Amino acid sequence: MKLPSLWQRETEPFRSFSRLQNDLDRFFEDFTSNRSTPTTGAFSPSLELSEDKSNYIMKFDIPGVRKEDVNVEVDGNVLTVTAERREEKKSEDRRSRYSEISYGSFARSCTLPSTVDEKKVDAKFEDGVLTVTIPKTETSKAKQIAVH
């Protein structure tokens, strides 16, 4: 039987951490990419997905969008966010010389895990950021098990 080299023994904890990181990356990939329809149109906001003990939290950066132009819908286990950034009307004496601002609409749909309470999804729009809070169900929360 060959014993692991000193280098292998010293790096083993990092391999475990790396495996955990890969598992977390796969989870978030499944939640946002594989089960999500791609963003459409010229307008493509940034998305942040995080979680705490009780919720998944999705944040969309959508500056320049009015609250009334944002729509969040849950249909079964599919969450869809749509919004539109409208181009302001220009006067006849003003013309654009250069712009990096994108206008148009976007739609993004994500399949929610079966461990969420889709009836209690909450959406808040403040300072150009849409925050969608998706509560986890009791079965998905970690439970402390008594040891006998």
Buried (B, 14 or more C-beta within 10 A) or exposed (E): EEEEEEEEEEEEEEEEEEEEEEEEEEEEEEBBEEBBEEBEBEBEBEBEBEBEEEBBEBBBEBEBBEEEBBEBEBEEEBBBBBBBBEEEEEEEEEEEEEEEEBBBBBBBBBBBBEEBBBEEBEBEBEEEBBBBBBBBEEEBEEEEEEEE
